[in-house]
Amino acid sequence: MIRTAHHQAGAFGEPLTGLRFIADELGSLMIVRIGDQIWQHDGRRFDPIDPEHRAHDDLSLRR
């Protein structure tokens, strides 16, 4: 998953500026910040997180 995050950052030409892992009963999830965009990776897919749909109490990768 970390290698995928670095590959994604390289594809966008942006720095990887944050990385966090979350594990729960549904499995593991990696949250990364690439430039100003936040992405999640569940082991299969890499998806952007829309900042307007994030929870207000979400502490993942806040600046």
C-alpha positions in Angstrom: 0.0 0.0 0.0 2.8 2.4 0.8 4.5 1.7 -2.6 1.1 2.5 -4.3 0.9 5.8 -2.4 4.4 6.8 -3.6 3.6 5.7 -7.2 0.3 7.7 -7.1 2.2 10.8 -5.8 4.8 10.4 -8.5 2.1 10.1 -11.2 0.7 13.5 -10.1 4.1 15.1 -9.6 3.2 16.1 -6.1 4.8 15.2 -2.8 3.4 12.6 -0.4 2.9 14.8 2.6 0.9 12.5 5.0 0.2 8.9 5.6 -2.1 7.1 8.1 -3.3 3.6 8.5 -6.7 2.7 10.0 -7.7 -0.9 10.8 -11.1 -2.0 12.0 -13.5 -5.0 11.5 -13.8 -4.2 7.8 -10.1 -4.4 7.2 -7.3 -1.9 6.8 -7.4 1.5 5.1 -4.6 3.8 4.2 -5.2 7.5 4.1 -2.7 9.7 2.3 -2.3 13.3 1.4 -0.8 14.0 -2.0 -0.3 17.7 -2.5 -3.6 19.2 -1.4 -5.7 16.1 -2.2 -6.6 13.4 0.3 -6.8 9.8 -1.0 -7.8 6.5 0.6 -6.6 3.0 -0.4 -8.3 -0.1 0.8 -5.9 -2.6 -0.6 -7.6 -2.8 -4.0 -8.6 0.7 -5.1 -7.1 4.2 -4.7 -9.9 6.8 -4.4 -9.9 10.6 -3.8 -11.8 11.8 -0.7 -14.1 14.7 -1.4 -13.2 17.4 1.3 -16.9 18.4 1.5 -17.9 14.9 2.5 -15.4 14.4 5.3 -16.6 14.4 8.8 -15.9 17.4 10.9 -14.2 15.3 13.6 -12.0 13.4 11.1 -8.5 14.0 12.3 -6.9 12.1 9.4 -4.1 14.2 8.0 -5.3 17.5 9.1 -2.8 20.3 8.7 
